[in-house]
Amino acid sequence: MSRPVVAASAIEDGKVPFSWKQFLLKYNILIILLLICVVLSIYTNRFLTQENIINITRQVSINGILAIGMTVVILTGGIDLSVGSLVALSGVVTALLLRDQQMAILAVFPISLFVGLIMGSLNGYFVAYCRAAPFVVTLAMMTAARGLTYVISKGRPISPLPADFLFLGKGNLWIVPIPVIIFLLTFLLGYMLLRYFRIGRYLYAVGGNENAAIVSGINAKKVKLFAYAFSGALCGLAAVILTARVSAGLPQAGQSYELDAIAATVIGGTSLAGGRGRLWGTLVGALLLGVVNNGLDLMEITSFYQQIVKGVIILGAVLMDYKRNS
């Protein structure tokens, strides 16, 4: 009989009793990431080298940027399968402007974001105002945008590109890769958006209970439109980094990127049902996928088995999401 009294007294004093169960549920992904890092560091002495850590962060940056946009979309209860194709389309447009029009880098950067923004807004329009299923709309956009990319590029890589532009994908600021800096700034923007701005609260509200959000005066259609437009704009940002990194605009770029972005988001704790998620979890999810891929490469495991491992991780994350919501 004494335990409830102690717990009630602690709550009345403003102190919530510590619970290992709640702690593990909240930080399970971070704990798993740390455990994987420990195992890999024991298995191979190449894992914790400065060169390898920099390589992991550089690889994670593109998927991390896309996962931030995917998190915003999934918070509304939607999904975006078109991100890979939008990366390819924005990248090809960027490469063409740089090669054929010799446009300044500072001018190309916003154009790439604008291309992604427009295509993402189309997704949002059909989902929000035409009430079409997000899966169907973004699947159609994935196919159409990929086809448009091949038409614009004529199926060939767009190169060469200016050396100053390539610095965005291959350069470093001291020892920190430029793509990582862009990723961290994007994460900060997304975190502030969800934490401190009204639109962030609206995103959670619409995903949690759209009807209740509408009754409370929230324009759910504009919120959904914003979510897909934001995701599209980040596709344009990721396209700039990818194009600079591979030194060409590739029409086949971005294939399966949508799966990695969804995986990072779900692994990070964002519910596929919408209304529940955490951006720092998405960051950890992207890092976990990057560490796993890197570790399997260091262990010289073929890419076929890597896909199996990634599938198991995604399934585990979905089951955890189901357990949290049940």
ABEGO torsion letter per residue (X at the ends): XAAAAAAAAAAAAGBBBBBAAAAAAAAAAAAAAAAAAAAAAAABAAAABAAAAAAAAAAAAAAAAAAAAAAAAAAAGBBBAAAAAAAAAAAAAAAAAAAAAGBBAAAAAAAAAAAAAAAAAAAAAAAAAAGBBAAAAAAAAAAAAAAAAAAAAGGBBBOBBBAAAAAAAABBBEABBAAAAAAAAAAAAAAAAAAABAAAAAAAAAAABAAAAAAAGBBAAAAAAAAAAAAAAAAAAAAAAAAAAAGBBBAABGBGAAAAAAAAAAAAGBBAAEGBEBAAAAAAAAAAAAAAAAAAAAAGBBAAAAAAAAAAAAAAAAAAAAAAAX
